[in-house]
Amino acid sequence: MSGFKNRDIISTKDLTRAEIEHVLELAEWMLGVNRRRTSLKLLDGMILGSLFFQPSTRTRLSFEAAMHRLGGSVIGFASPESSRASGPRAETLEDTVRTVERYCDVIVMRHPETGAAKRAADVASVPVINGGDGTNQHPTQGLLDTFTIWKEKGTLDGLNIGMVGDLKSTRGMHSLVYCLSNFKSRLIFVSPPELRFGEDVKKHLKAKRVEYEEFTNLEDVIEELDVMYVTRLNKEGAGSAYETLLKRYPRITLDIVKKGKKDLIVMHDLPRTDELGLQISADVDDTPHAKYFDEVEYGVAVRMALLALVLGAVE
């Protein structure tokens, strides 16, 4: 297994099974720290630069919580309008990164442009963690989703894992499918034909001999699923077809969930709202199936593990 110290985390496609398992095992230990509401001193004196060119609730706040739980501190911006990264006199992304790296030990960045995280990593002398770049990747989301399945099911092998919704342009789904491609589970993709994974993803799965199937209707496969991961329709990715696709988009109600296995877990990357109401109805929330708010908690633990690893506080 290659080391994580000073390593950029840009894509889960770069991670091996052994590396993913190492992150998950460390995150399990970090979860206990977070649940005890204690703070370690592993990153005492270190600073996280948080550069969010797009709005965020969970990714930004969980990274900040993770850094504080590890004894470090945080600087940065939650919107580019509060910096020189936006406006008529905006500097380049590269110049923003070259500036901020002088103030911190690691950078986490979210950006609307696909490939922006790689551009940042190419000029930064400190590790860069991709907090989501365009419709490309969101590696820490993929890892925390992988952790959720592992934590709730006790394994990442031998499962029927359903991925439901916008698979084409949801970056978290891309990161998750690359994580899962390292394990021996059957992947079941449910979406309108226009929103299926691109050929690059399918080519990757075939090269790794991952079993997968594509469906349009969730009810055709709901009884087989051990995991149902749902995502919203990505408005940026859908473009002018958004309104049309929204009317055909799968809705997860308690009646649908009840058609699945008794131990089916339901996941979502959140937020789950759109113009037609909750994509997962609220009556699912208080059932044993619902794991989407547990994912939020698990995200802190996974991000604690990654920060400790890339900053060399643990091996």
Secondary structure, DSSP 8 states (H G I E B T S, - for coil): ----TT--B--GGG--HHHHHHHHHHHHHHHHHHHTT----TTTT-EEEEEESS--SHHHHHHHHHHHHTT-EEEEESSGGGSTTSSTT---HHHHHHHHTTT-SEEEEEESSTTHHHHHHHH-SS-EEEEEETTTB-HHHHHHHHHHHHHHHS-SSS-EEEEES-TTT-HHHHHHHHHHTTS--EEEEES-GGGS--HHHHHHHHHTT--EEEES-GGGTGGG-SEEEE----HHHHGGGHHHHHHTS--B-HHHHTTS-TT-EEEE-S--EETTEESB-GGGTTSTTB-HHHHHHHHHHHHHHHHHHHTTS--
